Amino acid sequence: MQGVKLMITGRCRCGAIHYEAVGEPFFSALCHCADCRKSAGAPMVGWAMFPEGRLKVTGDPVRYQSSGDVVRDFCGTCGSGLFWRNTASYPGMVDIQTATLDDEAALPPAVHVHYVEALPWMGKVHELPKFDRLPNSGS
């Protein structure tokens, strides 16, 4: 529909911080870098990059300079990672962690980034057995 702009919304786990972003992201990716893995406690992190001016945040995220020019924002109450900025590499841009979107399927990843740092077992992860819920523990 002409003139309609995509708007995504999201929040941290506890709801203390909400955000919205308007328009299409520059890209949506799965990041495998060690810094993202350590920050999220996960084997990879989904991101969607937007111009900073298209992001509106309600609440007060905590900022942490995680490495060099990289600053990460997270909720100081529940710890949810929310935003990533690198003013040297991507001035005026902000990455949003896609797992915090209200509609987590809204911005599927199109690429893997920093794959050279991916965990060695990542290439075979889709071959693992799959369960709809937890495997039966026998109880």
URLINLIN-V840362 format. One record per backbone hydrogen bond with DSSP energy under -0.5 kcal/mol. NH is the residue of the N-H (numbers start at 1). CO is the residue of the C=O. E is the energy in kcal/mol with one decimal. If there is no record, write none. Layout:
BEGIN
nh co e
NH CO E
NH CO E
END
This chain:
BEGIN
nh co e
4 1 -1.5
8 21 -2.8
10 19 -2.0
11 100 -2.2
12 17 -2.0
18 58 -2.5
19 10 -2.3
20 56 -2.0
21 8 -2.3
22 54 -1.3
23 6 -3.9
26 49 -3.5
27 49 -0.5
29 47 -2.7
30 111 -2.3
31 29 -0.6
31 45 -3.5
32 113 -2.1
37 33 -2.3
38 34 -2.7
39 35 -2.4
40 36 -2.4
41 37 -2.0
42 37 -1.2
45 31 -2.0
47 29 -3.0
48 96 -1.7
49 27 -2.4
50 94 -2.9
52 92 -3.4
54 51 -2.3
55 52 -1.7
56 20 -2.9
56 54 -0.5
58 18 -3.2
61 59 -0.5
62 74 -3.2
64 72 -2.4
66 64 -1.2
66 70 -0.8
67 70 -1.1
70 67 -3.5
71 85 -2.6
72 64 -3.0
73 83 -2.4
74 62 -2.2
75 80 -2.2
79 75 -1.5
82 73 -2.8
83 73 -1.4
84 95 -1.8
85 71 -2.4
87 69 -1.0
90 86 -3.1
93 90 -1.8
94 50 -2.8
95 84 -3.0
96 48 -2.6
97 82 -2.8
98 46 -1.4
98 96 -0.6
100 97 -1.8
101 98 -1.3
102 9 -3.1
103 9 -0.6
104 102 -0.7
106 103 -2.3
108 105 -0.5
110 28 -3.1
111 28 -1.0
113 30 -2.9
117 114 -2.0
118 115 -1.8
122 119 -2.1
124 121 -1.4
125 122 -1.3
127 124 -1.9
128 125 -1.2
END
